[in-house]
Each structure stands twice: as structure tokens, then as C-alpha cells.
């Protein structure tokens, strides 16, 4: 995307602060006229966010912006686009590098830039900076961000693990720094977590090329949506395994609920969509990292919608449904993916299969399934 479309903006994210800073500094040194905008949320508990603008020579401007609704990320959203627009109006910057603070997720900020930047700004890519030696420690860290001093608001209930997973999986580019402590397993884990990402060395010319490559915010959101996520495929390399489990029979809600702890601990990362017999029309999202599981209602399966409603469904969602289509159940299915070093693939498959309806339960049909225990009501906040 050229300069004629507005000031190029690249977002650099990631919990690995030293890696992130290395990537930003590389861009500032390599791209003439580039500036970096950073909102430091470390002091948010005191009521303000510190904003700084720097170039390759150092800090060139700084200031504070107040919190919005006790939320540092909200303050960032309110301040980000006006600051970028001032840079665009000044006409001196060739590239604006938005360096996100540790726990800020790139998806929300990318959508702010695209949604509110108009023609004065052009989001040219989203990059997550990675120290490969820290991928597994972060992915296995089930601590709340608040415990790690990284919460963006008093109500922030995210964990280190799930935040890191989303930072990695959203970005189309992963900038990987050199790490003497990283081994083949670390690199294999990173590759399997986000196999479609472009992985570039942080110190290479490819980083600069990637910064200007272009970014489709709608495609990135679709790739993360539970109904049409681009989930990884089966893989096995350097002791790291990705196991894809697909079935066209619903789960018994109580048996699955009883197996949740074992399933969450079976892999460093698992995600996908699943089907409960007592909620046959509801697509449920599975998202687990660091031993903690999030289950959410992601709306109806397409098979449960009237034909007329299909016209309102995005093409990418219809395409995803077609891949899982079954003559009896439509797109209703189990599609879960587990990635981890030392994964017990056979044991995991047996456990998952044991949670499905038996032949007798399956033959009872939807009327019979309604009477199964509603074991997931507590997770789904059903009164």
C-alpha cells in the first residue's frame, strides 16, 4: 500500500518486551523518516498513560493521556488515531510504527486504526515480535495479567497464556529474534501455533518488506472467528505435535464437562468449535491455554438457520461451513485442534471419543438429547 493512500502504519505487538523493542528499533534504523508511537500503561494504576514518540535518535515528544473509564486500553484507543493523524498531517514521517504495550492485543488496535483513520492512515501490517525461547513459558503461564502487573484495567481477567496466544495467532507476520536459548522444539511450536504466518528474522531486510506488505483487517478477524477460524493442520516435528480431531456426533454434555480438566491440561494450546447434544443449534467456541479454558456461545450453526438468513452470512463463513458439511447435520461438528510438545495423541483421541454420545444416546435424536444434563450452563452463564 503506497504513501498515496495515507501515512503507512505498522503495528508491532507482543508480550516479549525485549523482542518487541528490538523489532521497533530495527524498523526505525532501517526506514528513513520512520517514527514510533508507544503508550506505556505501566503507570495506569495512578490514573494516566504515558505517550512517547521517538525516531532512531531517541525520544522526540512525550505526554500523558488520562484513563477512560478506568481502562488503559480505552485511553489508548481514544488517543491513538489523533496522534497518528497529527503525524500524517505533519507530512514528515514515512512510516509510523505503533509499538503496543505488553498485554495490548493487536486485533483491537488494528480495527481502531482501520475504522477511524480514514484516508489519512493506511494500516500496512501487524507484526508480533517473538523470542522463541519464551513461547512455551508464556503459553503455559496461567497467571492472571493482574498478577504479572500487566492488566490494562481493574476488570481485566485475561491470563498471560491466552493473551500471548491471541497476539501470536492474529498477526500475519511473526518477527523472530535470535535467541541462544531457543531450540528446535521452540521453533516447531511457534510454527505449529500459527502455520500460515510469515516468520521473518527480526534483523533481516524481510522485516522492512513485511512492514509495508499490506493488511486486510476483515480477513484477519475472520481467521480468528470460531465459526471460520483457519485452524492448524496435523503436524509432528521436533517433539511438537498438532492433533486435529473432527467428528460428526455431538458431545454428551456431562461426560465432556467431567473431562475438561484433563483436556485442558493435555496440550499447551487447544482451540476450535464444538457441538453439545443439549444445545444442538449452538456453535460453541473452545479456547484453552495455560491450563485454563474459555467456552463461549458463538451463535447458531448455519444448518439451524432458515435458508433466507444465509444471504446475510459472510461468504467466508459459508465457505468454512461447506468444508465441514454433513448430509444429516450440516455444519454441526466437532473440530478441535491441540498443539503441544509431548502430546499424547492416542490418549487424547480416546478421551475425546469417550465424551461423544453412545450409539444408543445418538439414536434418541434431538428430542431425547434435550433431557441430558445441562452441565455447561455454569460456564455459559445461563441462569
N, C-alpha and C positions, 0 to 999 in steps of 0.2 A: 504494500500500500504506500503510495508516494506521498511526498510532502504536500502536494496539491490537494490532498484530502484532509488536511489539518495537521496539527502537531503530532508526530508519531509518539505513542505512549506504550511502554512495555512494563508489565507488572512482574516484579521478582518477589516470590514468596518463599516461606519455609521456616520451620522450627529450628533448623540448623543455622543459628545466627552467624557463626563464623563463615560458613559456606556461603550464605546469602550475601554477606558483606564482600566476600572475595569476588563473587559474580558481579555485583554492582560496581565495585572498583575497576574490574576488568572492562566493563562497558564504558565507564567514564574515561578511562585512559585510552581506549581504542576508538571511540566515536567522537570526533571533534565537535564541540558545541553541545555535548550532552550534559544534562543536569539530573541530579537525583533528588526526589522528594520523599521525605521519611517522616512519619508520625510516630513518635516514641510514646507508647502507652504505659511505660513503667511507672510514671507518677500519677496515673489516672485516679488512684485512690485519694489523692489530695485535691482532685477536682478539675484538673486540666491536662491537656495533651500537648506535648512539645513538638512543634513542627520545625523541620530544618530543610534547607535547600543547599546542596553542595555540588561542586564540579570536581574535576580532577585535582584542583589545587587545594580544596578544603571547603569549609562552610562559607557560603556567601550570603545567607539570610537565615534568620530563625525567628520564631514567635510562638505564642501559645494560643490554643483554641479551647474554649470551655467544653465541659462534658455536656451531652444532650441526653436527658432522661437517665442520668447516672450510667450512661453507656459510652465507653471509649470508642467502640466501633461506630456508634451512631455519630459521634463527633467527627470521626474520620470521614464518614460518608458525606457529612454536611460541608466539610472543609476541602475535600479532595478536588472536586471538579472546579470550584472557583480558583484554587491555586494553580491548577493546570491551565485554566483559561487565561490567567494572568501571564503565564509563561508563553502561551500561544500568541497572545496579543503583543507581547514584547518583541516577538519575531527573531530572537537571538538563539533560541535553543533548536538544535537539530533533532534531539531525542530526549524525551522526558522518561526517566526511569523511576517508577513508583516502587520503592522498597517497603514492602509491608512489614509491620512489626510481627514478632514471632508467631503468635497464635491467630493472627488475622487470616481468614481464608480467602483465597483469590477469587472464588466464584462471585461473592457478593460485590467485591470491588470492581471486578470486570464488568458486571452488569450496571454498576453505577456509572462508570466511565462511558459505556456504550449508550446507556439510557438517557444520560443527562449532558453528555459532552457535545452533542450536536455535530456540526460540521467543523468546529474548531479543533476537535480532538479525534485522533484515529488510533484505536487500540490495535497495535501491531502484533502483540503476542503476550502470553502468560508463561512465565518460566518459574519452576520451583527448583531452588538450589538444594543440593543433596551432598551430604558426607556419607558415602556408602557404609562406613563402619558404624554409623548411628541409626541406620534404617531399622534393624531389628530391635535395638533397645527402645527406640521411640514407639515402634509398633507394639511392643509388649508392655508398654507403660500405661497401666490402667488408672493412674492417679488423675484426679480432677485437675483442671488447669489452675484452679484456685490454690491447690496445694503446692503447685510448682511456681506460684507467683505470676502466672500467665493469663489469668482471667481478664476478659475485656469488659466485664460488667458484674455487679454483685449477683446477678441471676444467671451467670454463665455456668452451665452444668456440663460442658463438654469435657472430655478427657484428653490427655496428651495423645493417646493412641488414635482415637477416632479423628481428631483434628489433623494429625500428621497424615493419616490415610487419605483424607479428602484433599489435602494440599498436594499430595503426590498424584492422585488419580485424576484430578481436574486438569492439571497443566499438560498441554501437548508437548512441552519441552522440559526435560529434566537436565539441569546443568550440574554435572558431577565433578566435584573437586578431587584432587589427588589425596589419597589417604594411605599412609603406610600400614595402618591397622586393618584396612579392608582386605577381605579375601574373596575367593571365587564365589563362596556361598552368599556373601553380601551383595555382590553384583547380580547373581542369579535371582535373588529375592527381589531386588529392585526391578529387574527386567520382567519378572512374572507378575508383580503387582500392577504394572502398567505397560503391557507389552506393545501397545500402539504408540507410546510416547517416543519422541525423538530424544535420544540420550547424547548429549554433547559434552566434551571436556570443558570445564569452566575456563581454562586458559587458552582455548583454541579460537581460530577465526570463525569456526562454525557457530560460536555463541553469538557473535555480532550478526551473522547472517540470519540466525534464528530470531533475533530480536525484531527484525523487520519483516518476518515471513508472512504475517497476516494472521488474523484470529477471527473465528466465527463463534460469537457468544451463544447463539441458539443451538448450534451443533454441540458445543461443549456442555450445555445444560442437558440436552437430550441424552448425551453419552453417560450422564450421571443419574438420570431419572430411573427409578426402579423398574418401570414398565418397559423401558427400551435401552437399558444400560448396555454398553459394549463390554460385556464381561470377558475375562481372560479364558483362554482355551486350556485343555490339558497340557501339562508340561512337567518335565523331570530333568533337572540339571544341577550338578554340584551339590547334591544333597537336599535341594529345594524342590518341592512338588506342588503343582496346582492340580487339584482334582475337581472336575466338573461333574455334578450329579444332576441328572434330569429324569423325571418320572411323570407319568400322566395319571396319577392316582392321588387323591387328597390325603393329607395327614390326619391321623386321629389326634384331636387337639390335646387330650390328656397325656397320651404317650409322648408326644413331641414335647410338651411342657416339662415332663419329668426328665427328658433327655437334654434339656437346654444347657445345663451346666457343663456336661461332658462335651456337647457340640461346640460350645463357645471356647472351651479350653483345648480343643483338638487342633486348632490352627491359629497362627499368628493373625490371620486376616480371613474373614469369610463375608460374603455378600450375595445378594441375589433377590429372587422373588419366590414366594411360596403360596401354597393353597391349603386352606384348612377346611375340613369337611363341614364343620358347623357354620362356616361363613363362605359358602361355595361361590358367591358372586364377587367376593372382595379380593383384590390383589394385595398381598401383604409383602412389605419390604423387609429384608433381613440385612442387618449391617452390624458386624461384630469385629472388634479389635481390642487388644489388651485384655482379653477375658471378659469383656462387657458386651452385651447385646442390646441393640435397639431394634424394636419391631414397630412398624408403622403401617397404618391403612393408607395405601397408595391409590385408592379409588377402585372403580369396578374393572373386572376383566372385560375385554371387548366383547367376548361371547355373551355377556349378560346385558349388553346394550341393544336397544332396538335398532334396526337397520338404518333408520333415518338419522340416528345420532352419529353414525360413522362418518358422516360428512364433516362433522366438527372435530374429528380426531386428526391430529397431525399425521402426515404421511409416514414419518419415521416411526411413530407408534404402530401404525398399521403394518409396516414392514416387519417390525420386531414380532408382532403377534403372528404373522404369517410363518415365521421361522419355527414357532412352537405349536403350530396349529394341529389339532387332533380332530378326527372326524366326529367324535362323540362329545368332546369337551371344549372344542375351540382352542383358545389360547390359555385356558386354565391349566396350570402345570407347576411342577417343582423345577426350579433352575437355580441351584446354589453352587457357589464356587468357593473352594477352600485352598488357601495358599500358605505354606509354612515349610521351614526346614524340618526334617524328621517326621513328616506327616505319615500317620498310619492309615494309608488309603483303604486297605481292605476292612479294617476295623470300623472306620468312619462310614464306609458304604453299608456295612451290616447294621450299624446303629441307625442310620437314616432309613434304611428299608424297613426296619422293625417298627418305625413310627408311622408307617403308612397304614391305611385301612386294610384289614384282612379281606380275603375273598368274600366271606360271609357279610362283613360290615359293608363292603363295597356294594354288594347286591341289594342292600336295603334301600339304596337310592337316596335322593336328596330329602325325601320326607323322613326317612329313618335317620339321616345324618343330623337333622335338626335337634334330635333328642340327645346327642352326645354332650358330654360335659363341656361347658364354655370356659375352658381353662385359661384362655388368653384374655379374658375380659380385664383382668388387673393390669396387664401390660398395655392394653389398648385404651385404657381409661374409660371403660364402659361402666356406667353406674349400675 
